[in-house]
Amino acid sequence: MTLIRNLMKAVGLGLAISAWTYSVHAETIPVTGWIVHNGTSTVGGTASAPTFTPGDNVTLMAPFSDVTLANDGDFVEGKTTLTLNARTANTGVNNLNTQLRFALLDSTNATLTANDFPNVGVTMEYSNLAAGGLIREQSSTTQTNPFTSPPTTIGNSVQDSGGDSIQGANPGAVTFDYKFTRNGGKLDGFGTISGTDSVSGNPYLATFSFTGWSSATFPANGSFTFNRMAVFLGPNVDATSGSLTDSQVLAIPEPASIAFIAVVAGAMLWRCKSRVA
């Protein structure tokens, strides 16, 4: 009975350590350092809440520390919230179609600079069409704009069930949320673009998902690394300015934590057995 009780204590402590490790490594990491990667907008505001003037025909990008999905269950989730101010034209229901896009990317460059490459990864795009926006891979290692001509379409979003949209002169807040999880040596993805139809006042939600995905750029059973997020504002956005807030990454890429739990639990089991013997 003493051995059983000691084993249960060891298991309980192992689970507690596991929960602690999860909570530590799942902490939210703020994303700052946004720049105009493609385009000519002026950057203002603060590092955590930048503004871009104008908010039109521009790709915005920010770096974060490498997140490597080396083991099944590891994930990376990136999100940011966009507000567009005083759109001067093209404010109708169809005009933002495909003009708002978001991506999680990987670059081998230590420093983020305008127009640099490579930036490979997976993008999602807003759409008010029934078929939904596209999920696409950017695999080019020479393309200076990660949202330009991605060669591979992975899938489509599921469009808002009420047929609402993102429209009007001052859309916002529009939240982009994209999560990639390693599963069976491949990637599963789930994302959302959400906001409010500023004309009807109804909430807007489009969902994006894919499962069991890999490619030559992100090969199956490889280590999937991400270190940048990006937002595209197309040439029909026509906003006097735009702003980003609440940019953050949530990740659990730490295989070492699992090894640590195993070592601790193993040591406790050995100690329990030694005491009984």
N, C-alpha and C positions, 0 to 999 in steps of 0.2 A: 504493500500500500504506500509505503514511504517513497519507493521508486516512482510509482504512478503519480503521486502528488508532485514530486520533484520534476517529473517529465512535463506535467501539465503546467507547472510554473515556468519551465523553460519555454514551452510553446507559447504561453501567454505573454511572456516577455518578448519573445520573437515577434509576435503579432503587434505588440505595442511599439516595438522598434520599427516594424514595417510601417505602421500608421504614421509614426513620427517622421520617418524618412520620406513617405509620400507627401506629407504636409510641407516639409522643408523644401523638397525639390519641386513642388507644384506651386511655389510662390510666384506671384505675378511680377514680371520684369518690365518696367517702363521702357518704352522705345522712344529715343530722342535722336537728334542729329539729322532731321529731315533736310533734304536738299532738292533743288530742281534738277532732276537727272536729265530730262529732255525738255527743252522749251526755254522761254525767256522770262518767266515770272520772277518777281522780286519776293524774297523771303523776309517775313517780319514775325511779330509775335514773340513767343518764347520757344525754348528747345522742346518742351513737352506739349506746347499748344501753338504750333506754327501757323502763320497765315501766308497766303500766296496771292499776289496781285499782278495780273488778273488770274482768276481761276478758270483757265480755258486753254485747251490745246497744250497740256503739260503732263509730264510723268514725274511723280514725286516718289522719292525713295529714302529709306532710313535703314541703318545697319543695326544688328544685334549680335551678341556673342554666338559662336557656332553652336547649333543644336544638332547633334548627330543621333539619328534613330538607328542604333546598332542592334537592338534586341526587340523581339516582339513585345508589344505593349507600350513601348516608348512612343511619345507623341509630342508634337509641337502645335501650338494654337496661337495664331496671330489675329489681332483685331484693331480696328481704328474707327473713329466716327468723323464723318465729313459733314460740313455745313457749307452751302453755297449762298452767296449774297448778291442780290440785285442783278439777276440775270436779265440782260438787256434785250434778248431776242430768243426765239425758239423755246418758249416756255410751255408749249402744249404737251399733251399726253404722250406723243410719239417721239419727241425730239431728243430726249435723253437716252433713247434706245441704243445700247452698246457703247454709250459714251462714258459710263462709269465702270471701272474695272479694278480688281484687287489681285495681288499675287504674293505668294511666299516663294522666295528665291534663294539660290546658292551662288556665291561668287568666290573665286579663289583669290581675289584682291584683298589685301589687308586693310586698305583704306578705300572708302567710298568717294568717288569723284564723278562729276557730270560726264555722261556719255560713255562711262567705262563698260567693259565687258570682260568675261562672260557674266551673264545673270540668267541662269537656267532655273526653271521651276514650273509651277502650275498656277494658272490664272483662272479667275471667274469673272463674268461680266453681267451687269444689270441688263434686263430686257423686259419690255412690257408686252412682248409677243407671246402667244399661247404656248409656243414650243419652249419658251424660256431661253435664258442666256447660255452661252457656251462655256464649257470647262475645257481648257486647252493647255497643252504643254509647250513651254518655250525651251527648245533643246539646242538652239543655235549658240555656238561659242564665239560668234563674231558679230551678232546683232547688237547694235548700240541701244536699242529701245526694246525692253523685254516684252512689250505689248504689241509689237509689230510683227505681223505675219507668223504667228506660231504655227508650226507645220502639223501638229497632231491634235485632233479634237477627241477628248476623252468622253464627253457626254454633255447633257443639257441640264439646266435647272428645272425644278418644278415651280411653275409660275404661281403667283399669288392666287389663292382660291377665290377671292372676291373680284378678281380682275382689276384691282387697284394699281396704282403706279406711283412713281416719284416724278413730280412735275411742279410747275409754278415758278414764280420769280425767286423764291427763297427756300429751296428744298433743304430740309435738315430737321433733325439730325438723321443722317443715313449711316448705318453701322454695317461694316464689313467684318465678318468673322469666319476664319478658315482654319480647320484642324486636320492634320495628317497624323495617322496612327500606323505604325508598322505592325503587320499582321501576316503571319505565315511567310515572312521574308519579303513581303510586298507592301504596298501602301493602300490604306483605305482613307478616303477623304470625305469630310462633311463640312459644308459652309452655308452661310446665310448672308443675304443682303436684306436689310430691314429698314423701315422708315415709316413715314406718314404721307399719304396722298394729300398734299396741301390744298387741293381743290375740294375733294370730298371729305377730308378729315379722317378718312379710314386708314387703319394700319396697313402697311404693305410688308409682305414677306415672301421672298423667293428662297428655295432651298437647293443646295447643290450636293451631290454625293457620287462617289465612285468606290469600287471595291476591287481588291486584288490587282492593283495596277503596278506595272513596272515598265521600263523602257531601256534603250541603250544608254541613255543619260543617267537614269536611276535604275540600275539593274537589280533584278530579284536577288535576294540574299546578300545585297551589298549594304553599305552604311549610307543612309539617306541623310544628307546634311543641308541645313537651311540657316541663313544668316542675314537675310534682308527681307523687308516687306516693301511693297510699292503700290501706289494708287495712280490710275490713269484718268485724267479729265479730258475728254475728247473735244474736237473743234466746234461742236455744237453746244457745249456747256454754256458758253457766253456769260459767265459770271464775272461781275466786277472784281470779286475776291472770293476766296475759299479758305477754309480753316480745317485743321485736324486736331482732334482731342482724344484723350483716353487711348493712345496707341500703346499696345502692350503685347507681350508674349508670355504664354504659359507653357511650360515644358516639363516632361519627365523623361530625360534621356540618360539617366544615370545608372548604368548597369553595375557600377561599383557598389551602389547602395544594396543591391540584392546580394552581392558577394559578402558584404559586411554583415548583413543579417544572418547569412548562412554560417559565417565564421563564429559569430557570437552564439547562435543557437547550438552549433556543434560543440563549442567549448563548454556551454552549460550542461549539455547532455553528458559529456565526458566527465564533468565534475560530479554530476548526480550519480553516475554509475560508480565512480571512484569511491564516493561516500558509502554507497551500499556495500561495495566489495570490502 
